[in-house]
Amino acid sequence: MTASASSIAPAQKSTDGDHGISLNEAVRVWARIAALSFGGPAGQIAVMHRILVEEKRWIGEERFLHALNYCMLLPGPEAQQLAVYIGWLLHKTKGGLIAGALFVLPGFLAILGLSYIYVLLGQVPLIEGLFFGLKAAVLAIVVQAVVRVGSRTLKNNVMRGIAAAAFVAIFFLDAPFPVIVLAAGLIGYVGGLSGSPQFKGGNGHGAAGGEVVHDRDTALGEALPEHAKPNLGWSVRICAVLLLVWLGPVLALFLTLGPDDVFSHIASFFSQMAVVTFGGAYAVLAYVAQEAVGTFGWLRPGEMLDGLGMAETTPGPLIMVTQFVGFLAAFRDAGSLSPLLAATLGAILTTWVTFVPCFLWIFAGAPFIERLRGNKALSAALTAITAAVVGVILNLALWFAIHTLFGDVRTWATPTGSLDVPVLRSVNIPALLLSIGAMIAVFRFKVGVLPVLAASALIGAAYVLLL
């Protein structure tokens, strides 16, 4: 075979399966994808598409988008779940576990290191300045997320009405995020059953344009691998194991430490979050901020922005910011443990109960995915949930703006909860100018996320060090 021909042909056969892709090679590729997975789910999905579909030609366009559409229906980070799905498709259960774990590992280690720096050196002017700049840039990025998701989703007045209702419910009425998601999904499902065109929508993150790679021209081919066909016995066994791995530690913590211990709270809260967090990382953050700051008091509003800055500047899912929340929660309520040991255990526990369910959703549903193909009611439910998420992210952007740009924030009691209102004369002019500059860079000049974050952090550090 000539060099030119081998560059476009599917992977050669080996002893590791009919498609000829060795598990060792897959590990190297998944590690490479994990190291490049910056920029949120859209960027991460684009990286996977470029490497797995266009470069390696392991799977085709149709199969990639079909897997992505399924992952969009699930709670949790769709990019990480897509990695689990494709890893399972290529190398069975072991492949899914390796792909999903490698996708999370670099971000976990990076944020853990940054968390140590945060609690040990946070009062050093240089570190304060870096995080001051990151907060301003993160505000611009969250506003960009509102615009991006809204422009893709709010195509008619029904979708705009759902988004507005979600914003009012969470901002003014303190409605729980799970209730908003369930209500929107029910409205969308009923709308889809009725056949209303107002509830038609596309997939959440399109693959990059260019040459279409057909399934027949890839290593996996068009046929469904034998292990990917529905097998009730395997599904029951793997689901039972994953449920035990996920909920076993939660139950053990409740029995040994009691329901009021910080580790029990972390385990139960983030387990609940893993079930209801539809709509991506920014929607998750609104829910986490509402509970972790307002209900549990684990951290302050500005610290949520610091955590998001860490997640934005490290590889892996943006939902890894929850690891920082668990870290601070345990650090400040260490009990008989040393604060750093408790914080490390809190970060591990948070990551564990956040991501183990992702494997469960994929392994439980992927073999039966063909039954969901073309289901208009489920597609309509997803469309309505995404519309509601626009309102939730808008709430997050406003919440971040209030706590980033103003030094004094008053909490007003309302019949349904509380409402944060900024004191206008306490506006932080440097933070306001830096946020405006970041928004101009993002919206006017289309500068990428990482350059904006880096420039803002450097400007923030220079400002604090000089003044």
LUMMARGU-722333 format. One record per residue (C-alpha): residue in three letters; x, y, z. Coordinates in pm, whole numbers, plus 50000, padded with zeros to 5 digits. Example, Ala and Ser with C-alpha at 12.3 -4.5 7.8 and 13.67 -1.06 7.14 Angstrom:
<atoms>
  rest      X      Y      Z
   Ala  51230  49550  50780
   Ser  51367  49894  50714
</atoms>
This chain:
<atoms>
  rest      X      Y      Z
   Met  50000  50000  50000
   Thr  50134  50345  49912
   Ala  50176  50618  50167
   Ser  49906  50831  50008
   Ala  49657  50549  50011
   Ser  49728  50452  50371
   Ser  49670  50810  50487
   Ile  49303  50795  50403
   Ala  49227  50426  50457
   Pro  49062  50297  50774
   Ala  49285  50158  51046
   Gln  49453  49827  50959
   Lys  49326  49504  51108
   Ser  49478  49377  51429
   Thr  49410  49115  51689
   Asp  49209  49358  51902
   Gly  48876  49342  51720
   Asp  48723  49337  51373
   His  48767  49711  51321
   Gly  49143  49684  51370
   Ile  49184  49966  51626
   Ser  49399  49846  51913
   Leu  49307  49946  52266
   Asn  49657  50085  52321
   Glu  49618  50315  52022
   Ala  49275  50421  52147
   Val  49422  50510  52488
   Arg  49678  50736  52321
   Val  49411  50908  52113
   Trp  49174  50958  52408
   Ala  49461  51103  52613
   Arg  49534  51345  52328
   Ile  49168  51446  52307
   Ala  49158  51500  52684
   Ala  49465  51725  52672
   Leu  49305  51939  52398
   Ser  48954  51957  52545
   Phe  48940  52328  52625
   Gly  48660  52570  52546
   Gly  48344  52407  52675
   Pro  48131  52135  52514
   Ala  48118  52293  52167
   Gly  48497  52307  52145
   Gln  48540  51960  52297
   Ile  48290  51804  52057
   Ala  48466  51976  51767
   Val  48801  51831  51880
   Met  48653  51480  51899
   His  48493  51519  51557
   Arg  48816  51641  51399
   Ile  49029  51360  51545
   Leu  48790  51063  51546
   Val  48594  51135  51226
   Glu  48811  51347  50999
   Glu  49164  51249  51099
   Lys  49144  50889  51225
   Arg  48825  50793  51038
   Trp  48732  50551  51312
   Ile  48362  50637  51291
   Gly  48150  50825  51038
   Glu  47951  51147  51045
   Glu  47612  50978  51079
   Arg  47714  50762  51372
   Phe  47891  51052  51546
   Leu  47585  51279  51525
   His  47352  50997  51627
   Ala  47558  50939  51943
   Leu  47572  51314  52010
   Asn  47194  51350  51981
   Tyr  47149  51077  52240
   Cys  47397  51240  52478
   Met  47210  51569  52440
   Leu  46903  51398  52586
   Leu  47089  51305  52905
   Pro  47170  51498  53222
   Gly  47535  51577  53267
   Pro  47822  51687  53038
   Glu  47740  51575  52685
   Ala  48100  51590  52560
   Gln  48226  51349  52827
   Gln  47928  51120  52768
   Leu  47997  51126  52395
   Ala  48352  51008  52470
   Val  48212  50722  52681
   Tyr  47967  50629  52405
   Ile  48228  50618  52128
   Gly  48481  50443  52351
   Trp  48219  50177  52430
   Leu  48127  50147  52062
   Leu  48490  50079  51969
   His  48614  49865  52261
   Lys  48316  49752  52465
   Thr  48284  49833  52836
   Lys  48659  49874  52890
   Gly  48679  50123  52605
   Gly  48396  50335  52746
   Leu  48549  50342  53093
   Ile  48892  50442  52960
   Ala  48759  50714  52728
   Gly  48536  50867  52995
   Ala  48796  50855  53271
   Leu  49074  51003  53057
   Phe  48840  51284  52950
   Val  48799  51390  53315
   Leu  49143  51314  53463
   Pro  49352  51609  53329
   Gly  49095  51866  53437
   Phe  49058  51704  53779
   Leu  49433  51717  53846
   Ala  49465  52073  53713
   Ile  49177  52213  53919
   Leu  49296  52025  54229
   Gly  49637  52192  54195
   Leu  49477  52534  54140
   Ser  49252  52478  54442
   Tyr  49558  52419  54663
   Ile  49709  52743  54534
   Tyr  49379  52922  54593
   Val  49347  52831  54961
   Leu  49718  52854  55043
   Leu  49820  53162  54843
   Gly  49490  53333  54773
   Gln  49586  53643  54972
   Val  49908  53697  54774
   Pro  49857  54008  54556
   Leu  49963  53830  54236
   Ile  49709  53550  54288
   Glu  49438  53799  54389
   Gly  49504  53997  54071
   Leu  49491  53691  53846
   Phe  49153  53585  53983
   Phe  49027  53944  53974
   Gly  49094  53948  53600
   Leu  48948  53601  53549
   Lys  48617  53702  53709
   Ala  48571  53987  53463
   Ala  48646  53763  53166
   Val  48420  53484  53292
   Leu  48130  53729  53307
   Ala  48181  53805  52935
   Ile  48199  53434  52853
   Val  47874  53359  53037
   Val  47701  53644  52849
   Gln  47838  53494  52527
   Ala  47684  53159  52627
   Val  47343  53327  52669
   Val  47368  53478  52321
   Arg  47502  53161  52158
   Val  47246  52922  52305
   Gly  46963  53173  52265
   Ser  47033  53241  51897
   Arg  47030  52869  51827
   Thr  46722  52785  52034
   Leu  46478  53078  52057
   Lys  46342  53056  51704
   Asn  45980  53142  51784
   Asn  45761  53305  52048
   Val  45685  52978  52226
   Met  46054  52912  52287
   Arg  46109  53275  52391
   Gly  45816  53246  52632
   Ile  45961  52931  52791
   Ala  46299  53105  52833
   Ala  46136  53413  52989
   Ala  45925  53202  53224
   Ala  46234  53008  53333
   Phe  46422  53331  53405
   Val  46135  53474  53612
   Ala  46091  53146  53798
   Ile  46456  53114  53904
   Phe  46549  53482  53950
   Phe  46237  53625  54113
   Leu  46065  53317  54256
   Asp  46366  53106  54366
   Ala  46218  52808  54183
   Pro  46445  52500  54203
   Phe  46632  52421  53883
   Pro  46506  52058  53868
   Val  46145  52180  53874
   Ile  46214  52420  53586
   Val  46376  52142  53380
   Leu  46094  51895  53445
   Ala  45825  52152  53367
   Ala  45993  52258  53042
   Gly  46047  51896  52939
   Leu  45682  51813  53004
   Ile  45565  52115  52802
   Gly  45795  52018  52516
   Tyr  45690  51653  52524
   Val  45320  51743  52507
   Gly  45397  51995  52232
   Gly  45584  51731  52037
   Leu  45297  51483  52068
   Ser  45061  51749  51936
   Gly  45274  51791  51625
   Ser  45316  52166  51677
   Pro  45596  52307  51456
   Gln  45687  52549  51738
   Phe  45866  52265  51920
   Lys  46084  52144  51636
   Gly  46456  52189  51694
   Gly  46795  52064  51591
   Asn  47082  51911  51782
   Gly  47265  52121  52030
   His  47616  52126  51892
   Gly  47675  52074  51524
   Ala  47992  51917  51399
   Ala  48231  52125  51204
   Gly  48164  52171  50838
   Gly  48371  52022  50555
   Glu  48393  51684  50387
   Val  48134  51435  50509
   Val  48295  51109  50622
   His  48045  50828  50560
   Asp  48020  50533  50796
   Arg  48106  50291  50516
   Asp  48446  50461  50471
   Thr  48554  50425  50837
   Ala  48722  50157  51044
   Leu  48400  50074  51229
   Gly  48197  50059  50909
   Glu  47820  50062  50880
   Ala  47746  49739  51065
   Leu  47667  49745  51436
   Pro  47935  49566  51642
   Glu  47812  49251  51811
   His  47871  49391  52162
   Ala  47668  49702  52076
   Lys  47348  49510  52011
   Pro  47086  49513  52290
   Asn  47168  49256  52558
   Leu  46936  49270  52856
   Gly  47158  49054  53076
   Trp  47465  49273  53021
   Ser  47261  49590  53072
   Val  47119  49471  53404
   Arg  47461  49362  53532
   Ile  47647  49679  53434
   Cys  47370  49904  53567
   Ala  47367  49718  53899
   Val  47745  49753  53933
   Leu  47745  50123  53844
   Leu  47455  50198  54077
   Leu  47645  50029  54361
   Val  47966  50216  54274
   Trp  47777  50546  54261
   Leu  47534  50522  54551
   Gly  47725  50280  54776
   Pro  47966  50549  54903
   Val  47674  50789  54951
   Leu  47490  50539  55170
   Ala  47809  50453  55359
   Leu  47870  50821  55440
   Phe  47514  50865  55567
   Leu  47542  50557  55790
   Thr  47888  50633  55932
   Leu  47895  51014  55952
   Gly  47525  51096  55972
   Pro  47309  51305  55738
   Asp  47435  51641  55869
   Asp  47805  51586  55796
   Val  47958  51795  55517
   Phe  48063  51484  55324
   Ser  47708  51348  55339
   His  47578  51681  55212
   Ile  47833  51683  54927
   Ala  47751  51325  54827
   Ser  47373  51371  54830
   Phe  47368  51716  54667
   Phe  47596  51634  54376
   Ser  47427  51297  54325
   Gln  47098  51483  54290
   Met  47267  51730  54055
   Ala  47388  51444  53834
   Val  47027  51339  53774
   Val  46873  51677  53689
   Thr  47148  51882  53522
   Phe  47017  51906  53168
   Gly  47129  52188  52945
   Gly  47505  52208  52988
   Ala  47757  52342  53236
   Tyr  47625  52698  53261
   Ala  47280  52575  53358
   Val  47445  52349  53617
   Leu  47632  52647  53760
   Ala  47310  52838  53815
   Tyr  47174  52545  54015
   Val  47499  52493  54208
   Ala  47530  52865  54284
   Gln  47173  52876  54407
   Glu  47227  52587  54650
   Ala  47598  52592  54739
   Val  47606  52967  54808
   Gly  47253  53038  54924
   Thr  47148  52715  55097
   Phe  47463  52544  55224
   Gly  47692  52848  55255
   Trp  47989  52649  55127
   Leu  48144  52944  54943
   Arg  48087  53307  54847
   Pro  47953  53433  54512
   Gly  48290  53566  54399
   Glu  48446  53227  54469
   Met  48201  53065  54227
   Leu  48345  53293  53960
   Asp  48697  53196  54061
   Gly  48606  52829  54025
   Leu  48455  52885  53683
   Gly  48771  53068  53581
   Met  48969  52758  53678
   Ala  48738  52532  53476
   Glu  48751  52761  53173
   Thr  49132  52762  53167
   Thr  49190  52388  53217
   Pro  49105  52090  52995
   Gly  48796  51881  53058
   Pro  48425  51950  53117
   Leu  48327  52289  53257
   Ile  48118  52103  53512
   Met  48451  52030  53684
   Val  48391  52359  53866
   Thr  48179  52151  54103
   Gln  48501  51988  54219
   Phe  48618  52328  54344
   Val  48289  52373  54530
   Gly  48331  52039  54706
   Phe  48693  52124  54782
   Leu  48604  52450  54958
   Ala  48304  52297  55136
   Ala  48518  52027  55299
   Phe  48812  52265  55357
   Arg  48592  52492  55570
   Asp  48423  52211  55762
   Ala  48709  51964  55806
   Gly  48611  51837  56150
   Ser  48885  51615  56291
   Leu  49073  51599  55961
   Ser  49335  51844  55842
   Pro  49172  52106  55615
   Leu  49377  52009  55307
   Leu  49308  51638  55349
   Ala  48936  51705  55397
   Ala  48936  51935  55093
   Thr  49109  51672  54878
   Leu  48857  51408  54984
   Gly  48574  51654  54916
   Ala  48706  51716  54564
   Ile  48739  51342  54494
   Leu  48391  51270  54633
   Thr  48233  51549  54428
   Thr  48399  51429  54108
   Trp  48304  51069  54180
   Val  47930  51124  54232
   Thr  47918  51373  53944
   Phe  48072  51153  53675
   Val  47996  50791  53769
   Pro  47628  50846  53670
   Cys  47747  50955  53323
   Phe  47880  50605  53262
   Leu  47552  50461  53390
   Trp  47340  50665  53148
   Ile  47552  50558  52849
   Phe  47589  50190  52932
   Ala  47220  50162  53023
   Gly  47084  50335  52714
   Ala  47335  50312  52430
   Pro  47246  49954  52323
   Phe  46883  50063  52289
   Ile  46954  50398  52123
   Glu  46788  50296  51796
   Arg  46452  50311  51971
   Leu  46503  50685  52030
   Arg  46593  50768  51670
   Gly  46334  50994  51515
   Asn  46123  51023  51830
   Lys  45964  51366  51778
   Ala  45821  51395  52128
   Leu  46160  51341  52295
   Ser  46324  51582  52054
   Ala  46060  51844  52137
   Ala  46117  51790  52510
   Leu  46489  51853  52461
   Thr  46417  52167  52259
   Ala  46192  52307  52535
   Ile  46450  52224  52803
   Thr  46720  52402  52602
   Ala  46494  52708  52574
   Ala  46442  52707  52951
   Val  46818  52677  52996
   Val  46860  53010  52813
   Gly  46660  53176  53090
   Val  46860  52991  53355
   Ile  47193  53099  53203
   Leu  47064  53457  53182
   Asn  46995  53436  53555
   Leu  47350  53311  53607
   Ala  47494  53598  53401
   Leu  47296  53855  53599
   Trp  47394  53691  53929
   Phe  47761  53694  53830
   Ala  47738  54057  53715
   Ile  47584  54170  54044
   His  47853  54002  54251
   Thr  48144  54090  54021
   Leu  48077  54453  53943
   Phe  47937  54575  54277
   Gly  48103  54579  54616
   Asp  47778  54605  54814
   Val  47483  54376  54747
   Arg  47163  54382  54956
   Thr  46938  54082  54995
   Trp  46567  54161  54989
   Ala  46314  53918  55129
   Thr  46033  53820  54891
   Pro  45720  53608  54946
   Thr  45893  53317  54771
   Gly  46253  53358  54891
   Ser  46510  53635  54848
   Leu  46643  53868  54581
   Asp  46996  54011  54549
   Val  46994  54382  54459
   Pro  47320  54576  54399
   Val  47394  54913  54558
   Leu  47466  55122  54250
   Arg  47715  55356  54414
   Ser  47933  55055  54505
   Val  48012  54973  54142
   Asn  48370  54849  54091
   Ile  48494  55066  53801
   Pro  48809  54859  53718
   Ala  48604  54537  53711
   Leu  48340  54706  53495
   Leu  48599  54832  53245
   Leu  48773  54496  53230
   Ser  48441  54316  53172
   Ile  48348  54560  52894
   Gly  48688  54506  52735
   Ala  48643  54127  52750
   Met  48297  54154  52592
   Ile  48431  54371  52310
   Ala  48705  54112  52248
   Val  48455  53824  52249
   Phe  48168  53980  52050
   Arg  48335  54239  51826
   Phe  48670  54076  51747
   Lys  48571  53710  51798
   Val  48872  53642  52020
   Gly  48883  53288  52163
   Val  48808  53201  52523
   Leu  49162  53118  52632
   Pro  49326  53438  52496
   Val  49053  53649  52661
   Leu  49098  53471  52993
   Ala  49476  53496  52976
   Ala  49476  53867  52885
   Ser  49219  53953  53152
   Ala  49414  53762  53418
   Leu  49736  53943  53327
   Ile  49565  54285  53329
   Gly  49405  54203  53665
   Ala  49739  54097  53811
   Ala  49909  54415  53682
   Tyr  49630  54632  53826
   Val  49648  54476  54174
   Leu  50028  54476  54185
   Leu  50058  54838  54072
   Leu  49773  54988  54274
</atoms>
